[in-house]
Amino acid sequence: MGYIGERLGAWFLTSNGLTVIEQNVPVGRGEVDLIANDGSTRVVIEVRSVTSGGDPLDAIDADKRRQVSSLAQDLGVDRVDYLGVGFGSQFVDFHWVPGSS
């Protein structure tokens, strides 16, 4: 499910003006889901996919946010975004929260 969510997330971000440049990037002690450019801003995107309803971003706890921020710092990116991909019985819903630069 995660891989499909990340692929759909990359498509969604591209259709909203970002340029996805890498996917599933190993960084030291972890991995970031996507790296993209938003104009001249380099962005790490954490993607969370769910099938159970509700907001997928609710599944990203404070520990995961700290880990993603730390990995982003290791990469020297400018921003961290979060993208939730919710799979319903007849739809896919996206909830994108761009971080601050």
C-alpha positions in Angstrom: 0.0 0.0 0.0 2.8 2.4 0.9 4.5 2.1 -2.5 1.2 2.8 -4.4 0.5 5.7 -2.1 3.9 7.2 -2.8 3.5 6.8 -6.5 0.1 8.5 -6.4 1.5 11.1 -4.1 4.3 11.8 -6.6 1.7 12.2 -9.4 -0.4 14.5 -7.2 2.5 16.7 -6.3 3.7 16.9 -9.9 0.2 17.9 -11.0 0.4 20.7 -8.3 3.6 22.2 -9.6 6.4 20.3 -7.8 9.1 18.3 -9.6 9.7 15.0 -7.9 13.4 14.1 -8.2 13.8 11.1 -6.0 11.8 8.4 -4.2 12.6 6.2 -1.2 15.9 7.8 -0.5 18.1 6.2 2.2 19.5 8.7 4.6 21.8 7.5 7.4 19.5 5.8 9.8 16.3 6.1 7.9 14.6 6.9 4.6 12.7 9.7 3.1 9.7 9.0 0.9 10.1 11.8 -1.7 12.4 14.6 -2.5 11.1 17.3 -4.8 11.7 20.8 -6.0 9.1 23.5 -5.6 10.6 26.2 -7.8 14.0 26.8 -6.2 13.0 25.2 -2.9 14.1 21.7 -2.2 11.5 19.7 -0.3 11.3 16.3 1.6 7.8 14.8 1.6 6.6 12.2 4.0 3.7 10.2 2.5 1.3 8.3 4.7 -1.4 6.1 3.1 -4.4 4.6 4.9 -7.4 2.6 3.9 -9.3 2.8 7.1 -10.9 6.3 6.7 -10.0 9.4 8.6 -7.1 11.8 7.9 -4.0 9.8 6.9 -1.8 12.6 8.5 -3.2 11.7 11.9 -1.1 8.5 11.6 2.1 10.6 11.6 3.0 11.0 15.3 5.4 13.5 16.9 8.3 10.9 16.9 7.9 10.3 13.2 7.8 14.1 12.5 11.0 14.6 14.5 12.7 11.7 12.6 11.6 13.1 9.2 12.8 16.6 10.2 16.2 15.2 11.3 16.6 13.3 8.0 15.7 16.4 6.1 18.3 18.4 8.0 20.9 15.7 7.1 20.0 16.2 3.4 20.1 20.0 3.7 16.6 20.6 2.3 14.6 23.8 2.7 11.2 22.4 3.7 9.4 19.3 5.0 5.9 18.6 3.6 3.4 15.9 4.7 1.0 14.2 2.2 -1.8 11.9 3.3 -3.2 9.5 0.7 -6.6 8.0 1.7 -8.0 5.1 -0.2 -11.7 4.8 -0.2 -13.9 2.2 -1.9 -14.4 4.4 -4.9 -11.9 7.3 -4.6 -8.4 8.4 -3.5 -8.2 11.5 -1.3 -5.1 13.7 -0.9 -4.3 15.9 2.1 -1.1 17.9 1.5 0.4 20.1 4.2 3.3 22.1 2.9 5.8 23.1 5.6 7.4 26.5 5.9 10.6 27.3 4.2 
